[in-house]
Amino acid sequence: MAFALEMRGITKSFPGVRALKGVDFELEAGEVHALVGENGAGKSTLMKILSGLYTADEGEIRLHGKPITTTGIRSMLDAGVSVIYQELNLVRHLSVAENIFLGREPLLAGSLIDWSKMDKDVKKLLEPFGIDLNPRAKIYTLGPAYQQVVEIVKALSLNSEIIVMDEPTAALTGNEVERLFDIIRSLKASGVSVIYISHRLEELAKVADRVTIIRDGQKIITKAIAELKTDEIIRHMVGRSLDEQYPKMTIPVGREVLRVENLTKQGVCQDVSFHVNQGEIVGFTGLVGAGRTEIMQLLFGHTQADSGQVFIDGVKTHIRSPRDAVKMGIGLIPEERKQQGLVLGLSVLDNASLTVLDLFSRFGVLLGRSLQAKVKSMVDKMDIKTPSLKQQVLHLSGGNQQKVVLAKWFLRDCRLYIFDEPTRGIDVGAKVEIYKLMQNLAKEGAAVIMVSSELLEVMNMSDRIEVVFSGAIVAEFKRDEADSERVMEYALGLHSQTSIKLQVEGHQDGA
Amino acid sequence: MELSLKGILKNYGILIAFFAICAIISILSPVFLAPNNIINVIRQTSIYGIIAVGMTFVILTGGIDLSVGSILAVSGAVCAGLIHAQLPVAAVIAAALGVGIAFGVFNGLFITLGKITPFVVTLGMMGIARGITLIYTNGYPISGLPEDFRFVGSGYLFGLPIPVLIFIAVVLVAHFVLTQTRMGRYTYAIGGNEAAVRLSGINANFYKALAYVIAGATAGLSSVILTARLNSAEPVAGNGYELDVIAAVVIGGTSLSGGRGSIWGTFIGALMIGVINNGMNLLGISSYFQLVVKGLIIIGAVWLDRLRDESN
């Protein structure tokens, strides 16, 4: 029998990067196939080719044995392939039914929307899942789990036979994850194939039949999930032993740099207290939306807390803006490199020097030469690969872009560095370099906070781990006491009796 | 080879287009190249060219200022009014600049602290400033200005018209500010990615507002020249200037989405608009039709910019 989907020899290059090199991928009908790999390994590029968003440079796609000739999102949708992206593509102010039938609304007399038919159709689609959802409910009133369901139902209403789910559980809590798995199982029973992309390796065994591992744009292995242990999967993903991947050093701990007491902000976090010492790397982990980034933004003055105290070097301080934070010697390497860290159209020099222009000018006029020399030496020291300082950062690889963001703060000589998802979207080799740079900072006496969703990174690079759930620190582990299952349990909120109702998840004000 | 041709077109495309247009006009109308006409073109260009320099700051931050024409009218009226009140010329010029700056400050505050889009704020300010002008002047021109004031608009120094000298000085200062100062770097960076600037611990709002203040100041400066040159402050002065000014900036290669552009480009862009205006006058094209042409030029310039972006 032909496969539901075959991708053969898929190759794709972007300027400066070979994203995929001859990748083969097969999907059987009614199979749940996990696709795993590190960030930047090429998973999403492969899926974007499948969805028709990108066109492969080389290679072939067959659906039920028939080669696909026309590409493009529309034709792949018509062919029965739907992709549910991590950041859901729903119109928040429209209803469930309107979202499902967007662009294909059933009509009365050829022009008016047939609301009652739409409602009925939605009910019918939801029935097999045993989910009771009001078709007229607006999307923004639903939790992330139900929003997922709407996306899945939308895909089904398009008669999709292949559904790709990109990190579907990233924003879900324990119960919601179980419910999603039930839905996936019933999809499978009805013959739909699911490609399941996830970083949460422990989930895979529960839901997937087979797993394909991708590393550096190449397929490493495809195997039944039952035949691979989690640490084998990790080894295939990382391509090296954990010791080489995470170059952790033991650094003597110095005096306290930051102490936070009872930091609280309505709807964001509750009574957050912790401290960071010189030479320490403190990892913050938790689910996406648990409030980690928000806590860091409070510390950095990007947003203001309702109550709580912050001490820097033992002195109580009020940080009202990022400007205050920088003056206090705090540097923030933000989560979204391209949106928050870099001015993509400007050069390496302009980006790296953005934080220090005040130190390198007299009466507002730049001291061009000494500034350039300073940046140059930092670029050399950090081994940032760029043809020149004038190069637009846009054209650098993800890893080098991230290094430019780091350089910006290293030039400023901060006493506390906050790394928010420091290795997201960069390749394995560059990650090791970032870890080494982080270690060096600690060694030179800085304090480091690392916010990360990658459990391995947190487990292996932190001296202490703070687990955040629903806006509160629910557990603290010392390096040698931490075990990944325990950390995950706390991150999922399994040990939190009093779950504070916060609106962190799915709460995003319109930009 | 291909690369270098592309590079030349990208860096010198405006200049090539400029000379091509000059060549075409001079063939169609030989008067164009007469020294008197050339001086005339540059002098006329100076008036909105100065404002285009201020507008370049605004557009580099990713904003827009539609109120410059109306600000010019207010400061012109204040300027003429104060002259009639017997104030010394230097004080009057300072006052005109001050009025422009004040309106720029309001624009900047509403946009940054009020978090209202530049388009809306400056559209509103366009009406407000024009209204204030009409109230102040009762709708009548204020004319009959003394000789020593008119010198600013029609005098010569070192054989060059004063407005042209002022324009060149403004261009040089602005070029220096944009390329050699902190403020210049921040202006580009804000247009490129304001969030990144803010998260680098920089007071982005201050520098963003400053761009509108500069635009207001250039409108004020320009009003002095226009009023002196016309020997009158007209309540409708500067009407529709935003079109010429934005066209000059955009033709000069400054991206309307911000973060990319130069004063040098704006300088050529302003000259180009001046040449096109003058050429159409020489060829007897009606002013109604000229408006259509200018509108098309703006759309065309932005379209070219888009094509350039996409080819990157």
Boltz contact constraints between the chains, C-beta under 6 A:
constraints:
  - contact:
      token1: [A, 322]
      token2: [B, 198]
      max_distance: 6.0
  - contact:
      token1: [A, 322]
      token2: [B, 199]
      max_distance: 6.0
  - contact:
      token1: [A, 322]
      token2: [B, 201]
      max_distance: 6.0
  - contact:
      token1: [A, 323]
      token2: [B, 201]
      max_distance: 6.0
  - contact:
      token1: [A, 323]
      token2: [B, 203]
      max_distance: 6.0
  - contact:
      token1: [A, 326]
      token2: [B, 201]
      max_distance: 6.0
  - contact:
      token1: [A, 334]
      token2: [B, 199]
      max_distance: 6.0
  - contact:
      token1: [A, 340]
      token2: [B, 195]
      max_distance: 6.0
  - contact:
      token1: [A, 340]
      token2: [B, 196]
      max_distance: 6.0
  - contact:
      token1: [A, 340]
      token2: [B, 199]
      max_distance: 6.0
  - contact:
      token1: [A, 341]
      token2: [B, 196]
      max_distance: 6.0
  - contact:
      token1: [A, 342]
      token2: [B, 196]
      max_distance: 6.0
  - contact:
      token1: [A, 343]
      token2: [B, 189]
      max_distance: 6.0
  - contact:
      token1: [A, 343]
      token2: [B, 192]
      max_distance: 6.0
  - contact:
      token1: [A, 343]
      token2: [B, 193]
      max_distance: 6.0
  - contact:
      token1: [A, 343]
      token2: [B, 196]
      max_distance: 6.0
  - contact:
      token1: [A, 345]
      token2: [B, 192]
      max_distance: 6.0
  - contact:
      token1: [A, 345]
      token2: [B, 259]
      max_distance: 6.0
  - contact:
      token1: [A, 345]
      token2: [B, 260]
      max_distance: 6.0
  - contact:
      token1: [A, 346]
      token2: [B, 192]
      max_distance: 6.0
  - contact:
      token1: [A, 354]
      token2: [B, 200]
      max_distance: 6.0
  - contact:
      token1: [A, 355]
      token2: [B, 200]
      max_distance: 6.0
  - contact:
      token1: [A, 357]
      token2: [B, 182]
      max_distance: 6.0
  - contact:
      token1: [A, 357]
      token2: [B, 185]
      max_distance: 6.0
  - contact:
      token1: [A, 361]
      token2: [B, 182]
      max_distance: 6.0
  - contact:
      token1: [A, 364]
      token2: [B, 181]
      max_distance: 6.0
  - contact:
      token1: [A, 364]
      token2: [B, 182]
      max_distance: 6.0
  - contact:
      token1: [A, 365]
      token2: [B, 180]
      max_distance: 6.0
  - contact:
      token1: [A, 365]
      token2: [B, 181]
      max_distance: 6.0
  - contact:
      token1: [A, 366]
      token2: [B, 180]
      max_distance: 6.0
